[in-house]
Amino acid sequence: MIVFQVSREFSPYAEAGGMKEVVTGLGITYANSDIDSYVFIPCYGFINKNGLEKLASFYIFLGLDKIKITPYFTIYKGVNLYLFDYSFVANKSSVYTYIEADESISTNFKRGFGFIDNDEINLTLQMAFIEFSTKYLPSPDVINLHDGHTGLIPGIVKSKKSYKKYFKDVKFFFTIHNAGVIYHQRISYNKMRRLKIIKNSYLKKAIVNKEVDPIHLASIFSTPITVSPFYASEIMNLVHEESSGDFGAFCRKNKIIIQGITNGININRFEDVGIKGLPSREEKLVNKLTILEEIKSLSNLKVWGRVSLGASRPLFLFQNRITEQKGVDNLILGIRASIKLGGDSDFIVMGEGEARFEEELKDLSLEFPDNFCYVQGYHESIALKLFLASDFFMLTSKWEPCGLTDFEAQLVGSIPIVHRTGGLQKVLNDETGYLYNTIDELIFVIKECERMYSDMPEHLVQINITAFNEIINKYTWEKVVKKKYLPLFYG
């Protein structure tokens, strides 16, 4: 079997969100399962090309524009990785958004905001993939497309006769990592008509407010998958209509059924920080006692506030994007109320995102200077060590398709406290973690966890063991591919 994946992310070359974990985990697991595994991504400006094989350039056309594509190739852990270098990505410093350094280049470049040429990045990637694969690669059995950045591909290949022979026996699968409307990658209908790369009759099937919706189009012309059965059910039951732009209603109208497959996890995730298997309490305590000084030594992280960190004080961690979707407003309310109720606990929040929430977190560090610390920014090694140091991990997302950070926490003995939504519902209450519905329930769970840390440590140890075993038995990438993906591909 030959499986292609097309994505904007692949670790360690282009990393931004959870998509990198999925594309990379699947790609490596396919390769280890005697499947010919291929991945195609843009070659962003920040990618180090040393060690990559430069291939012959070719050209694609977007309307009247002739765009030069220079492919690079490498084999990464058995995966045939192709990276397409072209003008729209050659100067990019991140995967999706501008960084602070970009603001000095143009007043149109705002930190944290999406690229103004995002449409061109996506369109060029998709056309480059089609042109390159049809000319130079064997026809695959399966093509797995990831999110709206790649959602036009099925419509494009169905619209041009010269592509049909190559793709006639290919099964297309489309993974929806997040159905939130901001992830749909909508493109002006008038622009798409001018480009003439997709039949107008196909475009009309996916028009929303004078824009073509790639997620809608891909869901019509491929088998849609999302990253947990819980999230698939919520979409089909219209739970997320406001945030998804009525995507559930669209699926119902077009008799589209979304398959839900919970993401796997790399169980060797923490080997880089010296941890194999479930860590002992002593290993966790060593990290807890040293982590803050290590954070302060790094220039790319800003630290606001302080915490005491000790064996007698539980550490609650939130480590994610600082956005409304991640429920940071509710997180702040929960932490503030919990500290005011008393108790010897520490809270650390790590991440960056929306400025308004970053400012509120800085204010919280002033309000509670001995119990709360905000680490602004991200550093991979520190992130792993914070998981290891923490006793409890909070996920307050207002919606969450799958959630991988709860798995990461469980791998190193940090008990997740999660909002009962989407894929976070894979946490089994009082068995592998804790779930809550309201802010009052969140506060209650935090206080109960504080009590159990002091009075019932053996119960928390059992939760750690149960959670770890649940991952090993059900959620390694090997298990997920064998039991879920391959039956779907062969079906």
Beta strands, then each sheet from edge to edge (+ up, - down):
strand 1: 2-6
strand 2: 36-42
strand 3: 53-54
strand 4: 58-62
strand 5: 65-76
strand 6: 79-85
strand 7: 142-146
strand 8: 171-176
strand 9: 187-188
strand 10: 207-208
strand 11: 211-212
strand 12: 223-226
strand 13: 259-260
strand 14: 302-305
strand 15: 315-319
strand 16: 346-351
strand 17: 372-376
strand 18: 392-395
strand 19: 415-419
strand 20: 434-436
sheet 1: 3+ 5- 6+ 2+ 1+ 7+ 8+ 12+ 13+
sheet 2: 3+ 5- 4+
sheet 3: 9+ 11- 10+
sheet 4: 14+ 17- 16- 15- 18- 19- 20-
end
